[in-house]
Amino acid sequence: MSTNSPAEKSAPDASFVVPCFNEQEAIPVFYAELLRVVEPMKISFEIVFVDDGSGDGTLAKMRELAAKDSRVHYVSFSRNFGKEAALLAGMETARGNVVATMDEDLQDPPSVFPDCWRAVSEEGFDCAATRRVTRKGEPPIRSFFSRKFYSVMAKISDAHIVDGARDYRVMRREMVDAILKLRERNRFSKGIFSWVGFKTKWFEFENVERAAGETKWSFGKLLLYSFSGIVAFSTVPLQISSFAGIIFAAGSLIGIVVTILLKLLGHSMVWGWPTLVCLILFVSGVQLLCIGVLG
């Protein structure tokens, strides 16, 4: 991992953490739009781009911006580690009293930032979070499964994850420090943001089309990501494992009793087969139960 992080000096008012993967077309557009929104606010800020092992000219664009603007910094991964790792690296690098995490494709509109800034700097909130209220422009099947994911998470998880929630967050330093103390290997930021608590105000906006480039999230990647969220922030899968183990073990014991009774009543059966099946079910059930307890 390489970086052009500045030497220690006074912390800026805000840091913008921006993970990027093959986004050479979107970075200049994002940079111009962010400056248009933030510079009139008269606050000190820095932009921390994180190159997630891009194979195009993404890193070159970051270096170009850093060379002409001292407020721009970048972190470059040796390979693609994923957005969650990029968010973590960016938050570790950010020095601001307030840290904003957002995508560079402008689907997280910078125009919302002034309202988020007021929420954390003037209204006493620790975090300003955003959510999409529409999914216009998305494939219908993707929208359907996204809604189902949030519905399932609301029922099985202790972490309150709002439907349409984005990784676009504006957080006070205290909240960022709490997040950085969580050292999970397989991270699910939406759940972590909720799990750490803190007083949060939500802002809604309608879905915005990408400013440039193409999405890097295929349906398969989103499915795996959602599975990671369910496993990371719910004990229900472990409870299902334990319950299934109990059912299998109890069923095998019933099968053994039935097999003995049938034998005593003189019913013919393949010798050894019922016993083998019952033993396999019993051992499998005990193993599932133990896995659930250990988990």
N, C-alpha and C positions, 0 to 999 in steps of 0.2 A: 504494500500500500504506500503510495506517495502522496504528499500534500504540500501546499504552499502556505500553511497556516502562519499567521503573523506572530512576531514575538509578543510576549506578555505586555499588555498595556491596559489602559482603562477600558472597561467593558462597554460596548455600544448599547444603546437602548433596546435594539431589536436585532435578532439574527434570523435569517431566512434559510432553512435547511431544505435543499432541493435535490432529491435523488434523480439520477438520469441514466437511461440505458438506450443507447442508439438514438439520441435526440438532437443531432446536429442542426436540423432545420428549426426545431422549436426553441432552442436556447436563446438565440438573438431576439426572437419575438417576445419571449417571456421576460427577458432582461429589460427590454424597452418598456413593456407594459408595467412591470413592477416599479421602475423608476418614475414613470408617469404618475403612479398612484402614491408612492411613498415620499418622494422628495418634497412635495408641497406640505407634508405633515411636519417638517422641521424637526425630525428626530434623527439621531445617529443610528446607523444600521450597517450590517454586513450581510453578504450573500454567500452561503456555503454550498457550493455545488458538490455533489458526490457522483463520480463516474463509476457506475457499477459494471466495470469490465466491458465497456462498449467496443464494438468492432468497427465503428465508422469514425467520423471526425469530431465526435462529442468532446473528447479531451482537448483537442486542438482549439475548439471554440471556447472552452473554459479558460485555457491559457491565454488566449487572445483577449478575453474580457479582463482577466486578472492583470494583464500587462498594462492596460489603459485605465483601470479603475482599482484603486487600492482597497476598496470595500469588498471586492470579489475575491473569494478564496475557493480552493477546490481540494477534494480528496479523491484519489484515483485507486481503485481496486486492481489487483493483479489479474483477476478474472471475475466473472459474473457470480456474485454471491446472493443476489436477490434484493428486492426492495427493502425488506425488513432489516437486513444487515446495513444497507445504505442509510436508512433512517437513523439507526443506532450510531453509526460512525459520524453522521452529520451532527447529531445532538451532542455527542462527545466533543466534537470540534467547536461547536458554537459557543460564543462567549457572552452573548447578549443577556440582559436582565429579563427579556422576554424572548421566547423562541417560537417561531412559526414554522411548521412543517407543511409543505405543499408540493404539488406536482408542477412540472414545467410546461405541460401542454395547454395550460390555461383553462383546463376543466375545473381547477380550483381557482376561481377568478380573484386576482389581486384586489379588485374593486371592493371586495367584502372586508379586506383587512382593516380599513379605518374604523369600522364598527366594532370589529373584534378587539382592536387596540383600546378603544374607549372602555370596553367591557372589563379588560384586565388592568388598565391603568387608572380608571376613574370610578368605575362602578363596584369595585371590590371583588370581582370574580377572579378565580385562579386560572381559569381556562375558558377560552371561547372556541366552541366546536361548531362544525358545519355539517349540514346534511342536504342531500338532493331531494327535492319534493317531487320531481318528475324524472323519468328515464327516456325522454323523447330522443329518438335517434339510435337507441340500442336495439339489437335483435330481440324479438319478443321472447324467445326461449331463454336468453340470458337474463332478461328482466324478471321472468317468472321464477327462475331458480334463485335469483338474488333475493327476491321478496320472501321465498320459502326459507332461505337460509336465516334471515333475520327473525322470521317467525319461530323457527326451531330454536335459535339461540335464546330468544326471549323466554321460552318455556323451560329450557334445560340448564341454563347458565346463571350463576350468581352475578356475573358481570352484566350490567345493563347496556346493551348495544342497540342504539337507535336505528330504525330502518332508514337506509340511505346514508348512514354516517360515512364521512370521508376521513382520510388521514390528514386533512387540512385542519390543523389546530393551531391556536395561538395560546401559549402557556407561560405562566410566570416561572422564574428560575426555580422556585421551591418544588414545583410539580415536575419539572424536567429532571432535577436531581433525584427525586423519588423514583422516576422511571428508570434512570440510569443505574440505580441500585439493584434492579431486577436483571439478573444475568442469564435469563433463559437462552438456550441455544436455538430452539425453534420458536421464534417470536411471532406474536399476533398482536400488532400494535393497537388495533381498535379495541381489543379486549383489555390490554394493558392500560390504555388511557382511562378506561372506565374503572378498572379494578383498583387503581391507586387512589381513587376518590377525588377529593378537591371540588370546590364549588365551580360549577360549569354553567355557562350560558350558551344556548344553541341558536344558531343562525341558519336560516333556510335560503336556498337558491334553486333555480331551475337548472336542469341539465344543460351544459354548454358543450358544443362540439370542440374537438381538438383544434388547436391553432395551426398545427403542422404535424407531419409524420403520421405514423400508424400506431395503434395500440399494441403493446407487447404482451397483453394479457389474453391468452387464448381461453376458450371455454374449459379445456382440461386443466390449465394452470389455476384458474379461478376455483375449479372444483376441489383441487388438492389444497388450495389455500383455505377454503371454507372448512374442509375436513380438519386441517390443523387447528383452526379456531375452535371447532367443536371439541376436539380432544384436549386442547390446552385449557379451556375454560369451562369444562363441565365434567362432573364425576359420573354422569349417566352411563357412558360406555363401560366404565368399570362396574357399575351396578348391574348392568345387563349381563356382563361376563359372570359375575357372582351368581345372579339369579339363574342363568342358563346352567351353570355348574350344579346348583342345587336340584334343578329339574332333571338333569341327566342322571345324577347320582340316585335320586329318589326313584326315577323310572327304572333304573337298572335293578334296584332292590326289589321293586314290584315284579319285574320280569323274572328274577330268580325265584321268588315265591310261586309265581304262576307256573314256571317250568317244573318245580318240584311237585306241585299239586297235579299237573297233567301227567307227570311220570307215575305218580302214585295211583292215579286213576286208570292207568294202562294205555294212555294215548301214545301212539308211535310217533317218533320224531327223529330227525337226523342226529345221531349221537355226537355230542360235543358242541354242535353249532349254537344252540341257545345259550349255553354257558359262556362260550367265547364272546358272543355279542353282548351279554350282560356285563361281563368283566371289562370289555372295552368301553362301554358306556359309563360304567362306574369310575374307572380310572380317569377317563376324559372329563367327567363331571367334577371329580376332586381337583384335577389340574386347573380347570376353569375357575373353580371357587377360590383356589389358592392364588391364582393370578389376580383375580379381582380384589382379594384381601391385601395382597402385597401392593397393588397399584394404589 
